[in-house]
Amino acid sequence: VRGAACRAAPTEAAQAAVRRSAARFSVPHTLVLESKRPSDWGGNGLRRKAENAPAVSSRAPLSRTSATPLGLLDRAADFATFDSFRASDAPPPPSASKPSASAPSSRRVSDAPSLASTMAAAHVSRATTNAAVRHIEGAALRKQHESSSEARSKAQAPSRPSHASSTLSLRKPTVATRAPPPEARKQLYDVNWREKQERLYTRWVNFSLSSSTAGGADVAEGACARQLGAVAALEAWRAEASIRRGALKLARNFPLGKTLGRIEAAVAEGSLRLRESPDLLADVGLRANFCNMLLCVNPLWLRPALEVVLGEMVLMPNGPLDSAALRRAVEQRVLGESGALASPAEAVVMRAHTLRATVQLVVFLDAAKSAKLLGESDPCLFDVTARIKSTKAMLQLFAKDFVSAGGGDLARHVAQLGHTLTASQSALDEFNFGVENLAVDMRDGIRLSALIRRLGAAACVRSGGPPGAAASLDLEKELRVPAPSRLQKLHNVKVALSTLVAAGAPPAPMELEARGVVDGDCTVTLNVLWRVVAHFELPRLLQPAALKAELARLRAEGGNGRHAAELKDDFDELDGSLEYLLDDERLALLLSWARLAVAPFGVPVRNLSTSFADGRALCFAVHRYAPWLLGREQVSGTVATLEAGLAKRENEAERDALSSGRWVQTYDMHATDEEYKAAREGERANWRLLASAVRELGGMPTLIAAADAVGTVPDEKMVVMACAFLFARLHEVAREARAATTLQTSVRVHAQGAIKMRSDRPKLADAVRAHAAVGVQSAWR
């Protein structure tokens, strides 16, 4: 069209139209070409920028030049068209395919002929001229109204058939994004690694420091999970029996046994007596005060003390903190039933019994606290809300209110009998070691020091170190509690780190680590805690001899040899952060154990991260060792099983097509969104099932939750710690179960032999009698 218009003869009507259109507007701008906006021209296109320039009036004289008229017209139209397309982000019209080769190098209107003279010289038709005018007017209006640029461009821009102005819009697919299979979840970097490790170490620290929380009253559930509710019945009975055995051994051996005997003799001789008026046994108010005084002691300590002094078990049906059961035991067994005394002689005997039991109780509590009868946990001896903070103050309060005046200083009298009261409760003992925010709660260094002291003392006991090695780790005298200032916090953290290095851990820049922990740097805190775990916990849980023995037993089991032979050594490379403190042997043995334990169930275990993402591996490991806790049918299907089922169906469909002689087609089977959603819910159900089984097992924390593994990559340190705790606990439970099975089998065999002998006894007696008769008859003959 444009070429035909150029070849047409000029007419007066066309020139008049150009003059009328040019009189309505002026171009007070300069056209500048910039290569900053991509367009259909290829690469970086040309962007026009407006600059101030002399206006082109309609009265300017028409001049004819040799410049290409169509090229300049194209550039003017392109300027307007480009601005009209800026609002909708559409490419410029195809008319601006390339600038004319004959156009001058300077692209300024002031150096070029006027628009009117150029169009008149080119003999452009009326339609082309009106289109150019409308383009320029539309561009000016859109610059004034940027807020409604898209609507105005549609209303004012011409609709030329050869220049379609369409806008490309991108839309998201309506199909939901499918979750990848577990092995495809492996990433090079997990952006949530810090949050996962924070939750991991928070659970582990609360488990390790659980029983050192405030003693006896309301204890936080997260900080006392091991001792209160998370221990199974067998674990609780074993702990009670161990404490009871240790208490009896402490009370009967020298020197405490001799001191308790001297106290009983002193009471029998009458050198120590209770007041007869007011009578403690008959006065209701004094009885209540006496019970409240004894109940100031932590129930965890008071129960074994009462059992030693009274010589009988104290039943606590509502748990280890059942203060009501302890109050009944004190009222009935220490004070006696109120009003049950029939004669003065019985009252004298009962008062002597109460005095002896009370003094022996306080002395035993002092000795048990000094000997750490309850283990390295060593909870508080007294309740934090009580006024009594030492055994000496408790004995003095008892003497002041209930003992006769001739007794004197009862604590000094007990010291003369052979025992000095030294147990007292400090601010460090009453410190709440529960952790909620890892970066904040570790800043004062108190929890970190207590953690290192406890784990170090336990390691010394296991390794058979010298008797004073564990006592040397007592940091109570070196710590500053409370630590409100930065200098005191730095001091506590440095004490903890120096103790860690002295225990044999690899050295690290102490000053930098101490400042990072005090400043709340979570990354530095996580690194310090991993050093503690790698030096104390993992060597205790992952003993190479136990791992090798368990692997040999699993390989030797019937029915598992086939699965063990099919396993290949295709372990994924472990993260380097796990190898800088650990032996490769331990990790390789742990991974081999996990593979062999779940091999009969068809769960592939290739690494210590994504292979445990759906929870099936750990659930089947628990089922392998403790099937009474977790049944195989309880494990739910996951994304991995769904993908495996789809692949199996595709293979079967292709095999059927080949066997039937049909054309081989590509079978691409996809699961529905509901199936993927159900598979994700199955993974969460597996982790909840595992947490329930761990609570039933007891003796280990729940380190991995569903949010740490479902739909993401499980952290390798988290998986290593969870597998290590699970192996140690399951190995212990399996040994006990096998021992119990052996004992039961031997008892059954012995019982069956006894029953058989008992059934054959009449026949044997008849044979003996017949033999005797034959002998007698032969001799007679």
WONORJO-V455895 format. One record per backbone hydrogen bond with DSSP energy under -0.5 kcal/mol. CO is the residue of the C=O (numbers start at 1). NH is the residue of the N-H. E is the energy in kcal/mol with one decimal. If there is no record, write none. Layout:
BEGIN
CO/NH/E + CO/NH/E
END
This chain:
BEGIN
1/5/-2.2 + 2/6/-1.8 + 3/7/-1.8 + 4/8/-0.9 + 11/15/-1.5 + 12/16/-2.2 + 13/17/-2.1 + 14/18/-2.0 + 15/19/-2.1 + 16/20/-2.5 + 17/21/-2.3 + 18/22/-2.4 + 19/23/-1.7 + 20/24/-0.7 + 21/24/-0.6 + 22/25/-0.8 + 26/28/-0.7 + 27/29/-0.6 + 28/53/-0.9 + 30/32/-0.6 + 30/51/-0.8 + 32/49/-1.6 + 34/36/-1.1 + 34/47/-4.7 + 37/45/-0.7 + 39/42/-1.3 + 43/39/-0.6 + 43/45/-0.7 + 47/34/-2.1 + 49/32/-1.0 + 51/30/-1.5 + 55/57/-0.7 + 57/60/-1.4 + 61/63/-0.5 + 67/69/-0.5 + 68/72/-1.5 + 69/73/-2.3 + 70/74/-2.5 + 71/75/-2.0 + 72/76/-2.2 + 73/77/-2.7 + 74/78/-2.9 + 75/79/-2.1 + 76/80/-1.8 + 77/81/-3.0 + 78/82/-3.1 + 79/83/-1.9 + 80/84/-1.9 + 81/85/-1.4 + 82/86/-0.8 + 83/86/-0.6 + 83/87/-0.6 + 85/89/-0.5 + 85/90/-1.5 + 86/89/-0.7 + 93/96/-1.8 + 94/97/-0.9 + 100/103/-1.0 + 105/107/-0.6 + 108/111/-0.6 + 108/112/-0.6 + 109/112/-0.8 + 114/118/-2.0 + 115/119/-2.3 + 116/120/-2.3 + 117/121/-2.4 + 118/122/-1.5 + 119/123/-0.7 + 119/124/-1.6 + 120/123/-0.8 + 125/129/-1.8 + 126/130/-2.3 + 127/131/-1.9 + 128/132/-1.9 + 129/133/-2.3 + 130/134/-2.5 + 131/135/-2.0 + 132/136/-2.0 + 133/137/-2.6 + 134/138/-2.2 + 135/139/-1.9 + 136/140/-2.0 + 137/141/-2.2 + 138/142/-2.1 + 139/143/-1.6 + 140/144/-1.2 + 141/145/-1.6 + 146/149/-1.2 + 148/152/-2.1 + 149/153/-2.3 + 150/154/-1.5 + 151/155/-1.6 + 152/156/-2.4 + 153/157/-2.0 + 158/160/-0.8 + 160/163/-1.1 + 163/160/-0.5 + 164/166/-1.0 + 167/169/-0.5 + 181/184/-1.4 + 182/185/-1.4 + 183/186/-0.6 + 189/191/-0.6 + 190/193/-1.4 + 192/196/-2.0 + 193/197/-2.3 + 194/198/-2.2 + 195/199/-2.0 + 196/200/-2.2 + 197/201/-2.7 + 198/202/-2.0 + 199/203/-2.0 + 200/204/-2.1 + 201/205/-2.8 + 202/206/-2.1 + 203/207/-1.9 + 204/208/-2.7 + 205/209/-2.7 + 207/210/-0.9 + 209/212/-1.0 + 210/213/-0.9 + 213/380/-0.7 + 217/219/-0.8 + 220/224/-0.7 + 221/224/-0.8 + 224/228/-1.8 + 225/230/-2.6 + 232/236/-2.5 + 233/237/-2.6 + 234/238/-2.4 + 235/239/-2.2 + 236/240/-2.6 + 237/241/-2.6 + 238/242/-2.3 + 239/243/-2.5 + 240/244/-2.6 + 241/245/-2.4 + 242/246/-2.3 + 243/247/-2.5 + 244/248/-2.2 + 245/249/-2.0 + 246/250/-2.2 + 247/251/-2.3 + 248/252/-1.7 + 249/253/-1.5 + 253/257/-3.1 + 255/259/-1.8 + 256/260/-2.5 + 257/261/-1.7 + 258/262/-1.9 + 259/263/-2.1 + 260/264/-1.9 + 261/265/-1.9 + 262/266/-2.4 + 263/267/-2.0 + 264/268/-2.1 + 265/269/-2.1 + 266/270/-1.0 + 266/271/-1.4 + 266/272/-0.9 + 273/404/-2.3 + 275/280/-0.6 + 278/280/-0.5 + 279/283/-2.3 + 283/287/-1.9 + 284/288/-2.0 + 285/289/-2.3 + 286/290/-2.5 + 287/291/-2.4 + 288/292/-2.4 + 289/293/-2.0 + 290/294/-2.0 + 291/295/-2.2 + 293/296/-0.9 + 294/297/-1.6 + 296/383/-2.7 + 298/301/-1.8 + 298/302/-2.6 + 299/303/-1.8 + 301/305/-1.4 + 302/306/-2.5 + 303/307/-2.2 + 304/308/-2.0 + 305/309/-2.4 + 306/310/-2.9 + 307/311/-1.4 + 313/315/-0.6 + 316/319/-1.3 + 319/322/-1.3 + 321/323/-1.5 + 322/326/-1.3 + 323/327/-2.3 + 324/328/-2.1 + 325/329/-1.9 + 326/330/-2.2 + 327/331/-2.6 + 328/332/-2.4 + 329/333/-2.5 + 329/334/-0.7 + 330/334/-1.2 + 330/335/-2.2 + 337/340/-1.6 + 340/342/-0.5 + 343/347/-1.5 + 344/348/-2.3 + 345/349/-2.1 + 346/350/-2.3 + 347/351/-2.4 + 348/352/-2.1 + 349/353/-2.0 + 350/354/-2.5 + 351/355/-2.4 + 352/356/-2.6 + 353/357/-2.7 + 354/358/-2.2 + 355/359/-2.4 + 356/360/-2.5 + 357/361/-1.9 + 358/362/-2.2 + 359/363/-2.3 + 360/364/-2.6 + 361/365/-2.3 + 362/366/-2.0 + 363/367/-2.2 + 364/368/-2.9 + 365/369/-2.3 + 366/370/-1.9 + 367/371/-1.9 + 368/372/-0.6 + 368/373/-2.0 + 369/372/-0.8 + 372/375/-1.7 + 375/378/-0.7 + 381/298/-2.8 + 383/386/-1.3 + 389/425/-2.6 + 390/394/-1.6 + 391/395/-2.2 + 392/396/-2.2 + 393/397/-2.1 + 394/398/-1.9 + 395/399/-2.3 + 396/400/-2.2 + 397/401/-1.7 + 398/402/-2.4 + 398/403/-0.8 + 399/403/-0.7 + 402/275/-2.6 + 404/407/-1.6 + 405/408/-1.0 + 408/410/-0.8 + 409/413/-2.0 + 410/414/-2.2 + 411/415/-1.8 + 412/416/-1.9 + 413/417/-1.1 + 414/419/-1.7 + 415/418/-1.0 + 420/422/-0.5 + 423/391/-1.8 + 423/392/-0.5 + 424/426/-0.6 + 426/430/-1.3 + 428/431/-0.8 + 431/433/-0.8 + 436/438/-0.6 + 437/441/-3.1 + 438/442/-1.3 + 440/443/-1.3 + 442/445/-0.8 + 445/449/-2.0 + 446/450/-2.4 + 447/451/-2.4 + 448/452/-2.3 + 449/453/-2.6 + 450/454/-2.3 + 451/455/-2.4 + 452/456/-2.5 + 453/457/-2.4 + 454/458/-2.2 + 455/459/-2.0 + 456/460/-2.1 + 457/461/-2.0 + 458/462/-2.2 + 459/463/-2.3 + 460/464/-0.6 + 460/465/-2.4 + 461/464/-0.7 + 466/469/-1.6 + 466/470/-0.6 + 467/471/-0.6 + 468/472/-1.5 + 470/473/-1.0 + 471/474/-1.5 + 473/475/-0.8 + 475/479/-2.0 + 479/481/-0.6 + 485/489/-1.7 + 486/490/-2.6 + 487/491/-2.1 + 488/492/-2.1 + 489/493/-2.5 + 490/494/-2.3 + 491/495/-2.0 + 492/496/-2.1 + 493/497/-2.5 + 494/498/-2.6 + 495/499/-1.9 + 496/500/-2.0 + 497/501/-2.2 + 498/502/-2.3 + 499/503/-1.4 + 500/505/-1.8 + 501/504/-1.5 + 508/510/-0.8 + 509/513/-2.2 + 510/514/-2.9 + 511/515/-2.2 + 512/516/-2.3 + 513/517/-2.4 + 514/518/-2.3 + 515/519/-2.5 + 516/521/-2.8 + 517/520/-0.9 + 520/522/-0.8 + 521/525/-2.1 + 522/526/-2.4 + 523/527/-2.0 + 524/528/-2.2 + 525/529/-2.3 + 526/530/-2.1 + 527/531/-1.8 + 528/532/-1.8 + 529/533/-2.5 + 530/534/-3.0 + 531/535/-1.8 + 532/536/-2.3 + 532/537/-0.7 + 533/537/-0.7 + 533/538/-2.3 + 536/540/-0.8 + 537/541/-2.4 + 538/542/-3.2 + 541/543/-0.9 + 542/544/-0.6 + 543/547/-2.4 + 544/548/-2.7 + 545/549/-2.3 + 546/550/-2.2 + 547/551/-2.4 + 548/552/-2.4 + 549/553/-1.9 + 550/554/-2.4 + 551/555/-2.3 + 552/556/-1.7 + 553/557/-0.8 + 554/557/-0.5 + 557/560/-1.3 + 557/561/-0.6 + 560/564/-2.6 + 561/565/-2.2 + 562/566/-1.3 + 563/567/-0.8 + 568/570/-2.0 + 575/578/-1.7 + 576/579/-0.9 + 576/580/-0.7 + 583/587/-1.3 + 584/588/-2.5 + 585/589/-2.5 + 586/590/-2.4 + 587/591/-2.5 + 588/592/-2.3 + 589/593/-2.4 + 590/594/-2.2 + 591/595/-2.1 + 592/596/-2.5 + 593/597/-2.5 + 594/598/-1.5 + 595/599/-0.8 + 598/601/-1.3 + 598/603/-1.2 + 599/602/-1.6 + 602/604/-0.6 + 604/606/-0.5 + 606/572/-2.4 + 609/612/-1.3 + 610/613/-1.6 + 612/615/-0.7 + 615/619/-1.8 + 616/620/-2.7 + 617/621/-1.7 + 618/622/-2.1 + 619/623/-2.2 + 620/624/-2.1 + 621/625/-1.5 + 622/626/-3.3 + 626/629/-1.8 + 626/630/-1.2 + 631/634/-1.0 + 632/635/-1.1 + 638/642/-2.0 + 639/643/-2.7 + 640/644/-2.3 + 641/645/-2.3 + 642/646/-2.1 + 643/647/-2.4 + 644/648/-2.2 + 645/649/-2.2 + 646/650/-2.3 + 647/651/-2.3 + 648/652/-2.3 + 649/653/-2.3 + 650/654/-2.4 + 651/655/-2.4 + 652/656/-2.4 + 653/657/-2.1 + 654/658/-2.1 + 655/659/-2.4 + 656/660/-1.7 + 657/662/-1.4 + 658/661/-1.0 + 665/667/-0.6 + 666/668/-0.8 + 667/669/-0.7 + 672/676/-2.0 + 673/677/-2.4 + 674/678/-2.4 + 675/679/-2.0 + 676/680/-2.3 + 677/681/-2.1 + 678/682/-1.8 + 679/683/-1.7 + 680/684/-1.9 + 681/685/-2.3 + 682/686/-1.9 + 683/687/-1.7 + 684/688/-2.1 + 685/689/-2.3 + 686/690/-2.3 + 687/691/-2.2 + 688/692/-2.0 + 689/693/-2.0 + 690/694/-2.4 + 691/695/-2.0 + 692/696/-1.8 + 693/697/-2.2 + 694/698/-2.6 + 701/703/-0.9 + 705/708/-1.0 + 706/709/-1.3 + 706/710/-2.7 + 709/712/-1.4 + 712/714/-0.6 + 715/719/-2.1 + 716/720/-2.7 + 717/721/-2.3 + 718/722/-2.2 + 719/723/-2.7 + 720/724/-2.3 + 721/725/-2.5 + 722/726/-2.3 + 723/727/-2.7 + 724/728/-2.3 + 725/729/-2.3 + 726/730/-2.8 + 727/731/-2.7 + 728/732/-1.7 + 729/733/-2.6 + 730/734/-2.8 + 731/735/-2.0 + 732/736/-2.1 + 733/737/-2.6 + 734/738/-2.7 + 735/739/-2.4 + 736/740/-2.6 + 737/741/-2.4 + 738/742/-2.4 + 739/743/-2.4 + 740/744/-2.6 + 741/745/-2.4 + 742/746/-2.5 + 743/747/-2.4 + 744/748/-2.4 + 745/749/-2.5 + 746/750/-2.5 + 747/751/-2.8 + 748/752/-2.9 + 749/753/-2.3 + 750/754/-2.4 + 751/755/-2.5 + 752/756/-2.3 + 753/757/-2.5 + 754/758/-2.5 + 755/759/-2.2 + 756/760/-1.8 + 757/761/-0.7 + 760/764/-2.1 + 761/765/-2.4 + 762/766/-2.4 + 763/767/-2.2 + 764/768/-2.1 + 765/769/-2.5 + 766/770/-2.4 + 767/771/-2.4 + 768/772/-2.4 + 769/773/-2.5 + 770/774/-2.3 + 771/775/-2.1 + 772/776/-2.5 + 773/777/-2.7 + 774/778/-2.4 + 775/779/-2.3 + 776/780/-2.4 + 777/781/-2.4
END
